[in-house]
């Protein structure tokens, strides 16, 4: 009940304070198959949080933009746009060729926001360039 109450409170606050909310489409079902992360992911209630965001956004006339799960949000430099070739999950900080040091999660959040705002402004179908 505490978790559900927290998720309700957080989702309501986010929807009331923002016109557009950008989230990444995560495959929670596949992520739970990882034995070392399954309990933590299940306890977080990501699927439940997403559904709360979506129906509350409908109530308040807001928009939830879901970014493709294959968008390289963690590997793309939020400053210059360079995409790193490979990045295992244990790498939490990395340095881009342009010299900027990124925290993996903060960088991903910046990229998800940028893509979400682009989709909100230009419409669906905005994808990063493929090499």
Residue frames relative to the residue before (quaternion, step in Angstrom):
aa qw qx qy qz dx dy dz
X 1.0000 0.0000 0.0000 0.0000 0.00 0.00 0.00
X 0.6251 0.5370 -0.3433 0.4506 3.60 1.02 -0.72
X 0.6583 0.5032 -0.3132 0.4640 3.57 0.92 -0.89
X 0.6603 0.5024 -0.3113 0.4634 3.59 0.88 -0.90
X 0.6432 0.5124 -0.3211 0.4697 3.59 0.99 -0.80
X 0.6485 0.5116 -0.3135 0.4685 3.58 0.96 -0.85
X 0.6623 0.5034 -0.3067 0.4624 3.60 0.93 -0.90
X 0.6337 0.5165 -0.3271 0.4740 3.59 1.04 -0.77
X 0.6671 0.5068 -0.3008 0.4557 3.58 0.89 -0.93
X 0.6895 0.4799 -0.2791 0.4652 3.57 0.86 -0.97
X 0.6787 0.4852 -0.3060 0.4586 3.60 0.85 -0.89
X 0.6362 0.5171 -0.3342 0.4649 3.61 1.01 -0.74
X 0.6589 0.5096 -0.3098 0.4585 3.58 0.93 -0.88
X 0.6642 0.5061 -0.3073 0.4563 3.59 0.91 -0.89
X 0.6823 0.4838 -0.2948 0.4622 3.58 0.92 -0.87
X 0.6627 0.5046 -0.3154 0.4546 3.61 0.97 -0.75
X 0.7445 0.4438 -0.2216 0.4469 3.59 0.98 -0.86
X 0.7781 0.3092 -0.1519 0.5252 3.63 1.17 -0.41
X 0.4277 -0.6886 0.5284 0.2523 3.55 -1.13 0.75
X 0.7801 0.1289 -0.0433 0.6107 3.56 1.07 -0.83
X 0.0865 -0.7702 0.6312 0.0297 3.54 -0.93 0.96
X 0.1524 -0.7920 0.5884 0.0581 3.58 -0.70 1.10
X 0.0196 0.7820 -0.6214 0.0446 3.54 -0.86 1.02
X 0.4370 -0.6719 0.5303 0.2763 3.54 -1.25 0.44
X 0.4176 -0.6905 0.5361 0.2479 3.54 -0.98 0.89
X 0.0474 -0.8161 0.5757 -0.0173 3.56 -0.30 1.26
X 0.3784 -0.6946 0.5602 0.2462 3.54 -1.09 0.70
X 0.1815 -0.8272 0.5253 0.0833 3.54 0.24 1.32
X 0.6124 0.5667 -0.3512 0.4248 3.59 1.00 -0.78
X 0.6981 0.4409 -0.2718 0.4943 3.60 0.95 -0.83
X 0.6396 0.5352 -0.3333 0.4398 3.59 1.03 -0.69
X 0.6287 0.5419 -0.3357 0.4455 3.59 1.09 -0.65
X 0.5712 0.6026 -0.3791 0.4085 3.59 1.19 -0.38
X 0.5727 0.5598 -0.3771 0.4651 3.59 1.25 -0.36
X 0.4181 -0.7601 0.4401 0.2319 3.59 -0.40 1.22
X 0.6913 0.4858 -0.2984 0.4438 3.59 0.96 -0.76
X 0.7602 0.3673 -0.2029 0.4960 3.61 1.13 -0.50
X 0.4826 0.7283 -0.4170 0.2505 3.58 1.18 -0.43
X 0.6771 0.4924 -0.3095 0.4508 3.61 0.86 -0.83
X 0.6597 0.5091 -0.3044 0.4615 3.57 0.95 -0.91
X 0.6671 0.4956 -0.3003 0.4682 3.58 0.94 -0.89
X 0.6597 0.5001 -0.3134 0.4653 3.58 0.94 -0.82
X 0.6589 0.5125 -0.3088 0.4559 3.58 0.99 -0.78
X 0.6321 0.5567 -0.3399 0.4182 3.59 1.07 -0.65
X 0.2768 -0.7991 0.4964 0.1959 3.61 1.10 -0.57
X 0.1182 0.8457 -0.5124 0.0907 3.59 0.99 0.82
X 0.6612 0.5061 -0.3179 0.4535 3.59 0.89 -0.86
X 0.6527 0.5112 -0.3025 0.4702 3.54 0.99 -0.87
X 0.6439 0.5228 -0.3154 0.4610 3.58 1.00 -0.82
X 0.6508 0.5123 -0.3202 0.4599 3.58 0.95 -0.83
X 0.6674 0.4884 -0.3175 0.4639 3.60 0.88 -0.85
X 0.6191 0.5272 -0.3428 0.4703 3.61 1.07 -0.68
X 0.6429 0.5191 -0.3240 0.4607 3.58 0.93 -0.86
X 0.6893 0.5042 -0.2935 0.4294 3.57 0.86 -0.94
X 0.7275 0.4147 -0.2835 0.4672 3.61 0.76 -0.88
X 0.6390 0.5032 -0.3438 0.4694 3.62 1.06 -0.54
X 0.5979 0.5414 -0.3614 0.4678 3.58 1.11 -0.61
X 0.6263 0.5194 -0.3343 0.4756 3.59 1.04 -0.70
X 0.6348 0.5401 -0.3273 0.4451 3.58 0.96 -0.84
X 0.7839 0.3589 -0.1597 0.4808 3.56 0.84 -1.05
X 0.4971 -0.6760 0.4225 0.3426 3.60 1.22 0.04
X 0.4463 0.6680 -0.4621 0.3756 3.57 1.10 0.68
X 0.3670 -0.7248 0.5397 0.2204 3.55 -1.30 0.10
X 0.1628 -0.7413 0.6447 0.0917 3.54 -1.01 0.93
X 0.1402 -0.7797 0.6085 0.0459 3.55 -0.68 1.16
X 0.1747 -0.7876 0.5866 0.0710 3.56 -0.73 1.11
X 0.2819 -0.7702 0.5585 0.1238 3.54 -0.69 1.20
X 0.5922 -0.5950 0.4245 0.3392 3.55 -1.07 0.84
X 0.5024 -0.6841 0.4407 0.2920 3.59 -0.89 0.91
X 0.6849 0.4753 -0.2916 0.4691 3.58 1.17 -0.39
X 0.4139 0.6736 -0.4877 0.3702 3.58 1.26 0.21
X 0.3770 -0.7613 0.4770 0.2255 3.64 -0.67 1.02
X 0.0012 -0.8607 0.5090 -0.0107 3.58 0.66 1.07
X 0.6874 0.4712 -0.2945 0.4677 3.61 1.01 -0.68
X 0.7318 0.4511 -0.2283 0.4569 3.57 1.07 -0.75
X 0.6306 0.5362 -0.3372 0.4484 3.60 1.23 -0.26
X 0.4201 -0.6882 0.5309 0.2609 3.57 -0.88 0.95
X 0.3739 -0.7529 0.5008 0.2061 3.57 -0.73 1.05
X 0.6302 0.5219 -0.3346 0.4674 3.60 1.28 -0.13
X 0.8371 0.1807 -0.0680 0.5118 3.59 0.66 -1.09
X 0.4965 -0.6882 0.4099 0.3344 3.61 1.20 -0.31
X 0.4200 0.7019 -0.4672 0.3356 3.58 1.26 0.07
X 0.2480 -0.7623 0.5824 0.1353 3.59 -0.98 0.90
X 0.3836 -0.7196 0.5334 0.2248 3.57 -0.74 1.07
X 0.5641 -0.6463 0.3995 0.3232 3.57 -1.03 0.78
X 0.7958 -0.0917 0.1017 0.5898 3.59 0.74 -0.99
X 0.0298 0.7973 -0.6008 0.0499 3.53 -1.03 0.79
X 0.2480 -0.7827 0.5515 0.1475 3.61 -0.30 1.19
X 0.6687 -0.5451 0.3409 0.3735 3.57 -1.22 0.49
X 0.6412 0.5440 -0.3418 0.4197 3.61 1.10 -0.53
X 0.5698 0.5567 -0.3910 0.4611 3.62 1.24 -0.16
X 0.1124 -0.8277 0.5491 0.0276 3.58 -0.41 1.22
X 0.7631 0.1558 -0.1121 0.6172 3.60 1.22 -0.46
X 0.0324 0.7941 -0.6062 0.0292 3.54 -1.09 0.70
X 0.3387 -0.7294 0.5646 0.1857 3.53 -1.25 0.57
X 0.3602 -0.7317 0.5466 0.1897 3.55 -0.86 1.04
X 0.6496 -0.5091 0.3908 0.4076 3.57 -1.28 0.27
X 0.6466 0.5219 -0.3274 0.4498 3.59 1.14 -0.55
X 0.6081 -0.6096 0.3259 0.3905 3.60 1.30 0.01
X 0.5530 0.6096 -0.3993 0.4038 3.61 1.24 -0.09
X 0.2807 -0.7364 0.5940 0.1617 3.58 -0.97 0.93
X 0.1350 -0.8190 0.5571 0.0256 3.56 -0.72 1.13
X 0.3214 -0.6292 0.6630 0.2475 3.49 -1.26 0.61
X 0.5484 -0.6678 0.3891 0.3194 3.58 -0.72 1.04
X 0.7256 0.4512 -0.2564 0.4518 3.60 0.79 -1.01
X 0.6500 0.5044 -0.3182 0.4710 3.59 0.97 -0.81
X 0.6399 0.5183 -0.3166 0.4708 3.56 0.99 -0.84
X 0.6490 0.5083 -0.3184 0.4681 3.61 0.94 -0.85
X 0.6432 0.5211 -0.3263 0.4563 3.59 0.96 -0.81
X 0.6446 0.5132 -0.3227 0.4659 3.60 0.98 -0.78
X 0.6783 0.4883 -0.2897 0.4664 3.56 0.95 -0.87
X 0.6348 0.5162 -0.3306 0.4704 3.60 1.00 -0.76
X 0.6378 0.5135 -0.3245 0.4736 3.59 0.98 -0.78
X 0.6646 0.5076 -0.3089 0.4531 3.61 0.88 -0.92
X 0.6749 0.4709 -0.2951 0.4855 3.59 0.90 -0.88
X 0.6465 0.5292 -0.3215 0.4456 3.60 0.98 -0.80
X 0.6700 0.4767 -0.2985 0.4845 3.58 0.96 -0.81
X 0.6173 0.5335 -0.3400 0.4677 3.58 1.10 -0.66
X 0.6539 0.4954 -0.3064 0.4829 3.58 0.96 -0.85
X 0.6516 0.5151 -0.3204 0.4555 3.58 0.96 -0.81
X 0.7170 0.4465 -0.2526 0.4720 3.60 1.00 -0.79
X 0.8024 0.3199 -0.1383 0.4844 3.58 0.88 -0.97
X 0.5767 -0.5746 0.3923 0.4282 3.59 1.18 -0.35
X 0.6680 -0.5038 0.3695 0.4043 3.51 -1.34 0.22
X 0.6862 0.5036 -0.3555 0.3863 3.50 -1.30 0.31
X 0.4773 0.6356 -0.4670 0.3873 3.59 1.18 0.22
X 0.0258 0.8054 -0.5875 0.0747 3.55 -0.62 1.18
X 0.5417 -0.5934 0.4609 0.3768 3.58 -1.14 0.47
X 0.5704 -0.6000 0.4199 0.3721 3.62 -1.08 0.58
X 0.3326 -0.7311 0.5617 0.1985 3.56 -1.02 0.81
X 0.2571 -0.7729 0.5613 0.1466 3.54 -1.06 0.77
